[in-house]
Amino acid sequence: MRTKVLFMALAIAATCAAKDIKTVVLTTNPEMHCTGCEQKIKNNIRFEKGIKDIKTNLDDKTVTIEYDADKTNVENIIKGFKKINYEASEVKAVSGKGDAKVDAETGATQQQ
């Protein structure tokens, strides 16, 4: 009995640790210019499958989205923006749990 419980606990822990969480930074068209724009994006995009966290920055006019790559991808997230009448384009992709960032335009990897 103990062996079964231990095995189940290890299986659950391995499954939880195996998630491929990625981050992408997007810009929108029309650009975000007020808190109303921020709320519209946050309130609608959070319902897209695989979205874990959304952060907006009015100064840079960017949206940073953390998502589960096993459930969605950047293309699907961009399609989600189209549903709320925004065009989104990728500024940069941030690799999984590491500190390296990949510039989407040049493909260059930057260590932080």
N, C-alpha and C positions, 0 to 999 in steps of 0.2 A: 504494500500500500504506500509506504513512504517513497519507494522508488517511482511509482506512478506520479505522485504529487510533485516530486522533485523534477521529473521529466517534463511535466506540464508547465511548471514554473519556468524552466529553462527555455522551453519552446516559446512561451509567451514573451519572455525577455528578448529572445533572439528576433522575434517578429517585430517587436516594437523598435528595436535598435536598427533594423534594416531599412528604415525609411530614407528615401533619397530627397532631402529637402534642399531646394535651390532658391536663389533670389534673382530677380530681374528688376532693372530700373527702366521705366517707360516715360515717354512724354506724350502728351495728348494734343489733339487738334479738334476742337478749339482748346486753347490753353486754359488751364485753371487760373482764375483770376480772383476768386473769392471763396469764403468758407462754404458757401452753397454748392459750388462746384466740387469741393473736397467731399462734402457729405454725400452728394449724388454718387460720386465714384465709390466711396467707401461702402455706402448702403447697398449698392447694387452688385459690385464686383465680389463682395465677400460671399455671395451665394454661388459663385462659380465653383465647380467641383475641384477639390484639391487645394484651394486657397487657404493658407494658414495665417497670414498677417498682411495688412496693408498699411503703408505709411505714405502720407502725402507731404510735399514740401512746396508751399506757395512761392517761396523765394526763388527756388530753382525750377519751379513748375514741373516737378517730377513725381512719379508714383513708384514707390518701391514695394514690390510684392514678393512675399515668401510663399512658396508653393511646394506641394508634394509632387515630384517629377514622376512618380509611379501612377498618379491619377490624372495629371494634366501636363500641358506644355505651354510654351510661350505663345504659339499660334492660337491655341484655344483661349488663352487669356485675352489676346488681342480681339478675338471674335466676341468675347464678352463685352468689351468696350463698345463694339459696333451696335450691340443691343440697346445701349443707352445713348446712341448718337454721338459717340466720340471715336475718333481715329487715334489709335495708339501706335507708337513706334518704339522699338527697343533702343535704349541708349547704351546699356551695358548689361551683361549677364555676370552674375557673381557665382563662383563655383560653390558646390555643396558646403560642407561644414568647415572647409579650410579657409585660409585667409587670402588666397589668391583671387584676383579679379581678372576677368577677361573682357577686354574692350571689344564690343560687338562689331565696330567698324573696322578696326585694324587687326583684330584677332590676337593682339599682343597680351601676354600675361603679365600682370603687375603684382608683386609681392608687397604686402603691407606690414 
